[in-house]
Amino acid sequence: MDPIKRLVVGKNRLWFLREGPGAHGDTPLSAEAAQAALEGKFAFVAGTEDAPGLRSPQLGALHAILAHRSMESSDPITIVMPTGTGKTETMLAAHAHKPARTLVIVPSDALRSQIAKKFVTLGVLPVVGAVSGGFRCPVVAVVKSSLTSVAEVDDLVGRSNVVVATPQSLLGFTPAARTRLVELCDRLYIDEAHHVAASTWRSVAELFSKKELIQFTATPYREDGKHLNGRVAYAYPLRLAQQNGYFARINYHSIVDLADPDRAVAVAALAQLREDLAAGLDHVLMARVQTISRAQDVIKYYEELAPDLEPIRLDSKLSATAQREGLEKVVGRTSRAVVCVDMLGEGFDLPELKVAAIHDPHKSLAVTLQFVGRFTRVGGDTLGEASAFVPRQVSGIDDRLRQLYGQDADWNAVIEDLTERAVGREKERSDFEQGFGSRPEELAMRSIRPKMSTVIYRSANLEWNPSTVYDLFEDELLTTTIGINDHDKVVWFVTAEPLPVPWAEFAGFSEVIHHLYVVHCDTEKGFLYINSSNNDLLHEDLAKAIGGDDVEILRGDKVYRVLAGIDRRVPTNVGLLDVVSRTRRFSMHTGQDVIEGFGAEAGSKVKTNIFAHGYSAGRSVSIGASRKGRVWSHQVAEDIHDWVTWAKQIGPVVTNEAITLESVMSGFLIPVPATERPALVPLAIEWPYHLTGTLSESRSVSLNGQSYPLFEVELRLCSNEDAGPIRFELASPTWRAEYGIVFHEDKAPTFTAVGADARIT
């Protein structure tokens, strides 16, 4: 008999434990009685070699939660625990230590059932003695359907200690029902919190802005430019997770085969799986592809090469019944190989997944690390080390992933390094935001994304007077409070400046222009940086108000020193001022025309601005500089912290006397258009930097009315010939657009669509 009893309450369920430690019997206790029976029954039991107990990362995270709870703060916090360290049990322990009605948000239906089962039994807590002495397990409300009245909320939530739901089901509540839910719940836990930045998740989290809110995740950052709100209160290093056996090793295999990389990956991965099975290991293979059409193509290799393993395909095109039956085959080991399109998401917990055939690698660091975590779960003696097989033709990826997909990469060391750096950046970012003692409540700080642009001032006696902004801008300030971080010496604010309309001279008519200002004082090195959306001015009055009257702007040829750090730099824009001719004083040169800025005729001309792209530390970069004193990039900062980090590197380079103007100018590669096709086979194709350098969800590719973010559209070669047009395609989850590169004797190559032409916006 199932020890968990499930009562039907409308379209939802009320779970309670009727048999086992902490059981209620055949009838659940009231929520108040169950809470009282658990109160005071928790004990801190640390695991040892001789006796089971809570793991060190669980105890560390729990103490961080209790420390935050002791401050009675409603500010959200984030707990970062790598896969396999026991994140769910930490949630249970935090609840059992001080029972209170808790809403738990999970990203999927599958995870909703798993988390509900954990709470209704308290997981391993009774087994290791962390709860004992007449306790009762929580009564759990499992929300499958939205509630539409206060009475429905009282009937379900009022009878429970823990409520488990997905954000989609909560957003279907009526306003009155949602308000009542918040009234009845004392705290909010968000599992897999890297989803919280999505608008649906954020709207739910904001309901609990005045209550305890704890986010749990193995990945505290996203690659779509959004971040989790809240301070990182605890982050257990992946290094220790690997060292202490919570995170299994993973062996990386780079597969080189230009003719048929899919077959080569399948052959190698299946050979590894058969080797593992022959060694008595209970392993399962998962092949990852990007689109349903790719899954339909790739499954054929596995059906041909390993019919005895009964490979299956799982994707959203299959019916719900077919998907469920497919998962049951994998869990029951009827099938040992599954081809999927990101189908096995959060909530599918199968430690036996140990062979990854990554036919289409993810292009972002966050998603890649989440994916790898599936294969690194530890288990009993029947589980060994994980293996990953990746084709070498990987293009258009996050620059940080290049070391991960390197030919001889040690994934264990690289993943540890990438993860700890990413977590460290997120912790720095949250600490930075916590440093703002004052900030405008009307504006969400993490929604601000400044352009990578700055003017630089310098002073040997640099001051820090951020409050002078109030006097300088007075009524132009959009908010009564500005953001001031005295520790990092950063101030930001937004102005609302009325301007006359350009189409009439009416005294009562004006339009309001909003401008962002961000100022950072590096008092240690004597630099003051100003970023503003108002690029018409150099903001000397603001610099003197904050930094003191001694500040002076850095301008002239020295500003071009910022270009010295770019290897293989190619100019794309050059502005020239003719000091001799009176008829043509200023000219702007772009593309093929930039050669005029560096030829013999340029001797009588002064360069007013230069923009170039190239490489730095192996990464594509771009940067521009103006003699007036402005430095900029096409990049958009993820947030204010990102801009401060970038700006702080500029001042020391501009003032480095060892860098001469001659060395900067002589280091340029002058582009020459290709007039004939090289008699070589193309190996890879990548997006141009001006697109990927500002990669975000706002840049998209559309065809036939269907649009996808740029990072979801793959750019890949279609042929491997050494003559004729070079053919390539854009491939989205639902469409493909083919193109050809045609070479001409008298002009630069052209790109021609073969069929419908996609549009990038």
C-alpha positions, 0 to 999 in steps of 0.5 A: 500500500502506498504510504502517501494518501492523496485526497481530492480537493476540487481539481487539486490534491492534499497529500499526507503520510499515513504510514512510516515515520511522522505518519498521520494515520488514515486521517490528516491532522489539521495544519495547526496540529501538524505544525505544532507536532514538528516544532522543536523536533529538528536536530543538527545531525552531521554525517560522518564515515560511521553514521549518516547525517546531513552533508556539510553543504546542507549544514552550511546552507542551513546555517546561512538561511538561519542567519538571514532569518534571525535578521527578520529581513524580507530581502530575498537570498539565494542558496547556490548548491551544485547538483548532487549536494542535497539542495532539496533536503536543505529546503526540508531542513529549513522548513523543519527547523522552524515550521511555517506555512511555505509556498514552494515554486517549481518549474515543471509538473514532474518536479512538482510531484517530486518535491511534494513527495519529499515534503510529505515524507521529509526525505532523509531527515527521519532516516538520519535522525534530523527529526525525531520524537513524535513529530508529524510530517507536513500536509502538502497541497499540490496545486494542479489547477488554478484557484478562483475564490477565497473559499477554494484557497481556504479549503486547500491551502488552509488545510496544508503546511506546504503548498507546491505549485508551478508559476503557471498555475499560480498566475491563473489564480484570480486576484482575490485568490492570489491575495489570500494565498499570500496572506496564508503563507509565511514564506516562499521557496523557489526551486531551480531559481535560475528561472525566476528572472522570467516575467512569470516567475518574477511576478510570483516572487514580487507577491512575497516581497514583504515575506521570507523568500529563499531561492535555491539553485545550482546555477545563479545566473542566466545568459539572457542578460537577466539576473536573480534578485537577492543576495547570494547568501551561500555558495558551495564550491563545485571544487569541494563537491567533486572533492567530496564525491557529490559530483561525479567526474565526466570524461570529454571526448572531442569527435572529428569527422567532417563528412558525417559528424552525427554518425561519428558521435553516435558510434563513439557514444554507443561504444562507450555505453556498451563498454560501461554495460559490459563492466556491469554499470547501469548506464543510459545514453542521452543524445542531445539535438537542437530541433525536432527535425534534427531529432528525427534525423539523428534517431535513425543512426541509433536505430541502425547502430544499436537496435538491441538498445531500443533507442527512442525519441522524445520531443514535444511533437509526440503525444503526452501518452507517447512521451510518458511511455517513452520515459517509462522505457528509459526509467525501466531500462527497456531502452538504453538510449534516448534522443531528445530536444531538451525534453529531460528538463528539471524534474527528471532525476535519473542518476543513470544518465552517464553517456552524453552524445551532444550532437548540437552543443548548447551555445551558452555557458549557463545552459551547458553547465545545467545540462552537464549536471544531469550526468554528474549525479552520484549513486551506488556501485552500479554507476561509474564516471560520465562521458560526453561526446561532442563534434569539433565543428562548434561555432557561434558559442559563448567565448567562455565555452571555447576552453570547454570544447577544446580538443584536450580539455579536462572537463572536470577542471574547466567546469569547476573553473567556469562555474566558480568564476560565474558564481563568484561574479554573481556574488560580487554583483549581489554584494555590489547591489547590497552596497547601495544604501539608497536607491530609487524604489521606482526603478529596478536597478537590475533592469538598467543596462548601460551602453559600454561607454565612458568619458574619463576624468583624472585628479591627484586629489579625487573627491567623492561627493555624490550628494552634489547631484541633487543640487546640480540637477534639482528638478530634472531628477526623475526620482527623489532618491538617487542610487549611492554606493559609498563602498564602491563609490558609484552613483546612478540616477535618471533625469527627465529633461523637457525640450522644445518640440522640433516641429513648432515654436509653441511656448507650452509644448515640450517633449520629455527626454529621459537620460541615464547617468552612472558615475564611478570614482576610483579614488585609489587610482584617481580616475572618475568615469561617467556614463550617460545616454546623453552623448552630446556632452562630456559632463564636466560640471558633473565630474567637478561636482562629484570629484572636485574642481581639480579633475581634468578630462583625458583627451587627445591622441592618448585616448587611442591607447585603448586600441593597443590591447586588441590583437589583429585589430581591423578599423571599421570606422575612421573620422578625419579632420583636414587641417589644410583644406577649407572645403572638406574639413571633416570626413567619415570613412567606413568599410573598404573606405577606411584605408584612406585614414591610414594612407599617405594622404592622411598625413595632413589629417587628424583622426577624430575617432577610430572604431575597430574590432579584433581579439583580446585573450582569444575573444572577439572584441570591439572598441572605439575612441574619440579625441574628445575623450570618449571610449565606447564599445558595441557591447551592452552592459548586463547591468551597472556592475558590469559597466563599472568592471569594464570602465575601471580597465580604461583609465590605466590603459589611456594613461600608460606612457609606454604605449605610443601612438605610432605603435597603435596605428602601425598595428592595424590590419587594413581590410582588403575585399576578397575578389576570388574564392579560395580553393579550400574547403570551409571548416566553420562559419560564425556570426559577425561580431557586431551581432554576437557582441551585443547578444541578448534576447532583444536581437532576433531572427524571423522568417515567415512570421516566426521569430527566435532569439539570435542565440537559438538560431544556428548558423552552419555550413551546408556543403564541403566543396572547395569550389563554387558558391559557399552555401550556409543556412540559418536553422531555427527550431521551426524553419531553415533559410539557405544562403550562398556567398558569391565572389566577384572580380570587381567588388566584395562578395555578396550574400544571396538567399536561396529562397525566403530571406530571414530578417535580423532585428 
